[in-house]
Amino acid sequence: MALVPYVENSLPALSKFHNSSAQFRFANHDLRLAQDWKKHGVAAVVWDAAVVMCMYLELGKVDLKGKEVIELGAGTGLVGIVAALMDAKVTITDREPALDFLSANVKANLPQDSQVSVTVSELTWGEGLERYPAGGFDIVLGADIIYLENTFVPLLQTLDHLCSDTTVVLLACKIRYERDTNFLGMLKKQFSVEEVYYENQRDIHVYKAWKLKQRRDL
């Protein structure tokens, strides 16, 4: 998520963020995500990286069925919702102020039988990690979570805690600043990293990462 201040009459390219909802079709479902930038800030709008992450998941290159998945910095919850619709068991996380808004989007967009496989949970990177099983997830998802330099170290701590030797991390992001590239350099000290998808129109990269001793054949 980019730090863009709320301005009622801002650039036309940002006008979509001022809408009260955003509509998509993923995993054979019509989705309507509530947005409220004015009240909740950047966590309460759907950014392009989340859309591209969902596009990548629909390509089927990552098997989600029955997998333990956690989404970091979920915001509106689009990515986690789509993962759940693709039969993953999903823990959707964000900081505490975003949870009510996030939970409402999950409830509004998932059929009842899919909601039982989803947990919405508070996670501030680097804090209270013992509440989450060490290495307990098959897939970690993050869309546009690389944007504040002072979060890089706790984010890496969180990834290290959540990932086993067989965990796959997928990160979708726009490379806006030098610090974004710097994060990838930091990530590569602990993980193998490769770009697996690029969406030219939105200028969004998807990176796959796994702990250095993990095989690349998952």
C-alpha positions in Angstrom: 0.0 0.0 0.0 1.4 3.4 -1.0 1.2 6.2 1.5 -1.0 8.6 -0.5 -2.8 11.3 1.6 -6.5 11.5 1.2 -7.6 14.4 -0.9 -11.3 14.7 -2.0 -10.5 16.0 -5.5 -7.1 14.4 -6.1 -5.6 13.0 -9.3 -8.1 11.2 -11.6 -6.0 8.0 -11.3 -6.7 7.9 -7.6 -10.5 8.5 -7.9 -11.2 4.8 -7.8 -9.9 4.8 -4.2 -12.6 7.3 -3.2 -15.4 4.9 -4.2 -17.3 3.2 -1.4 -16.6 -0.2 -3.0 -14.6 -2.0 -5.6 -16.0 -4.9 -7.7 -14.1 -7.9 -9.1 -14.6 -11.3 -10.4 -12.2 -14.0 -9.2 -12.5 -17.7 -8.6 -15.9 -17.7 -10.4 -17.4 -15.3 -7.8 -18.5 -11.7 -8.0 -16.8 -9.8 -5.2 -17.7 -6.4 -3.8 -15.2 -5.0 -1.4 -16.1 -2.1 0.8 -13.6 0.8 0.7 -13.3 3.8 3.1 -10.1 5.7 2.6 -11.4 8.8 4.4 -12.1 6.9 7.6 -9.5 4.1 7.6 -6.8 5.3 5.3 -4.6 3.3 3.0 -5.6 -0.1 4.5 -9.2 0.4 3.4 -8.8 0.5 -0.4 -8.0 -2.2 -2.9 -4.5 -1.5 -4.4 -3.4 -2.8 -7.8 -0.9 -5.3 -6.2 -3.8 -7.1 -4.5 -5.6 -7.4 -7.9 -2.5 -8.7 -9.6 -1.8 -11.2 -6.8 -5.3 -12.6 -7.4 -4.7 -12.7 -11.1 -1.5 -14.7 -10.4 -3.3 -17.1 -8.1 -5.9 -17.8 -10.8 -3.2 -18.9 -13.1 -3.0 -22.1 -11.0 0.8 -22.1 -10.6 0.5 -22.4 -6.9 -1.7 -25.2 -5.5 -4.0 -23.6 -2.8 -6.4 -26.5 -2.2 -6.3 -27.6 1.5 -3.1 -25.5 2.1 -2.5 -23.5 5.3 -2.2 -19.9 4.0 -1.6 -16.6 5.8 -2.0 -13.2 4.3 0.0 -10.3 5.8 -1.2 -6.7 5.8 -4.5 -7.8 4.2 -6.3 -4.4 4.2 -9.7 -5.0 2.5 -9.0 -8.8 2.5 -9.3 -9.3 -1.3 -6.3 -11.7 -1.6 -7.2 -13.8 1.4 -10.9 -14.0 0.2 -9.8 -15.2 -3.2 -7.4 -17.8 -1.6 -10.3 -19.1 0.5 -12.5 -19.3 -2.6 -9.8 -21.5 -4.1 -10.1 -23.9 -1.1 -7.3 -22.8 1.0 -7.5 -22.6 4.8 -6.7 -18.9 5.3 -5.6 -16.7 8.2 -6.1 -13.1 7.1 -4.2 -10.6 9.2 -3.7 -6.9 9.7 -3.2 -4.5 12.6 -6.0 -4.2 15.1 -7.7 -1.0 13.8 -8.3 -2.7 10.4 -9.9 -5.9 11.7 -13.6 -4.9 11.9 -13.5 -3.5 8.4 -11.6 -6.5 7.2 -14.0 -9.0 8.9 -17.0 -7.3 7.3 -15.5 -7.7 3.8 -14.8 -11.4 4.5 -18.3 -12.0 5.8 -19.9 -10.2 2.8 -17.9 -11.9 0.1 -17.5 -15.5 1.3 -20.2 -18.2 1.2 -21.0 -19.6 4.6 -19.3 -22.9 3.9 -16.1 -21.0 3.0 -16.2 -18.8 6.0 -15.4 -21.7 8.3 -12.0 -22.1 6.7 -11.1 -18.4 7.3 -9.7 -16.8 10.5 -9.3 -13.0 10.7 -6.5 -12.2 13.2 -4.5 -9.3 14.5 -0.8 -9.3 13.5 1.6 -6.5 14.0 4.8 -7.6 12.3 7.5 -8.6 14.8 5.2 -8.6 17.8 3.4 -11.5 19.5 4.6 -14.0 16.9 4.3 -16.8 19.5 0.6 -16.7 18.8 1.2 -18.1 15.4 2.8 -21.5 14.9 6.4 -21.3 13.9 6.8 -22.6 10.4 3.1 -23.5 10.4 2.0 -22.2 7.0 2.4 -23.6 3.5 2.0 -20.3 1.8 2.5 -16.7 2.9 0.8 -13.9 0.8 1.6 -10.2 0.9 0.3 -7.6 -1.6 1.8 -4.1 -1.5 3.3 -4.6 2.0 6.8 -3.3 1.1 6.5 0.5 1.5 7.6 1.6 4.9 11.3 1.2 5.6 11.0 1.0 9.4 8.8 -2.1 8.9 11.3 -4.1 6.9 13.1 -5.7 9.8 10.0 -6.8 11.7 8.5 -8.0 8.4 11.5 -10.2 7.8 11.3 -11.4 11.4 7.7 -12.3 10.8 8.4 -14.1 7.6 11.2 -16.1 9.2 8.9 -17.2 12.0 6.0 -18.2 9.8 8.0 -20.1 7.2 9.2 -23.6 7.3 11.7 -25.1 4.8 8.8 -25.9 2.5 6.8 -22.6 2.8 6.3 -20.5 -0.3 6.1 -16.7 0.1 4.4 -14.7 -2.7 4.8 -10.9 -2.6 3.1 -8.6 -5.1 4.4 -5.0 -5.3 5.2 -2.0 -7.3 8.9 -1.0 -7.2 8.4 2.7 -6.5 11.6 3.7 -4.6 15.1 2.6 -4.0 14.0 1.4 -0.6 11.8 -1.2 -2.2 14.7 -2.7 -4.0 16.7 -2.5 -0.8 14.0 -4.7 0.9 14.4 -7.3 -1.8 18.1 -7.3 -1.1 17.5 -7.8 2.6 15.0 -10.6 1.8 17.6 -12.4 -0.4 19.9 -12.8 2.7 17.4 -15.2 4.2 15.4 -16.4 1.2 15.9 -17.4 -2.3 13.9 -15.0 -4.4 12.7 -15.0 -8.0 10.3 -12.9 -10.0 7.5 -15.2 -11.3 5.0 -12.7 -12.8 4.9 -9.1 -14.1 1.7 -7.2 -15.0 2.8 -4.5 -17.4 -0.4 -2.3 -17.3 -0.3 -1.9 -13.6 3.5 -2.2 -13.3 3.2 -4.9 -10.6 5.8 -7.5 -9.9 5.1 -10.9 -8.1 8.0 -12.5 -6.4 8.3 -16.0 -5.0 10.6 -16.6 -2.1 11.5 -19.6 0.0 14.1 -20.2 2.7 17.5 -20.7 1.3 17.8 -24.4 2.0 14.3 -25.1 0.5 14.1 -26.8 -2.9 12.5 -24.9 -5.8 10.2 -27.7 -6.9 7.1 -26.9 -4.8 
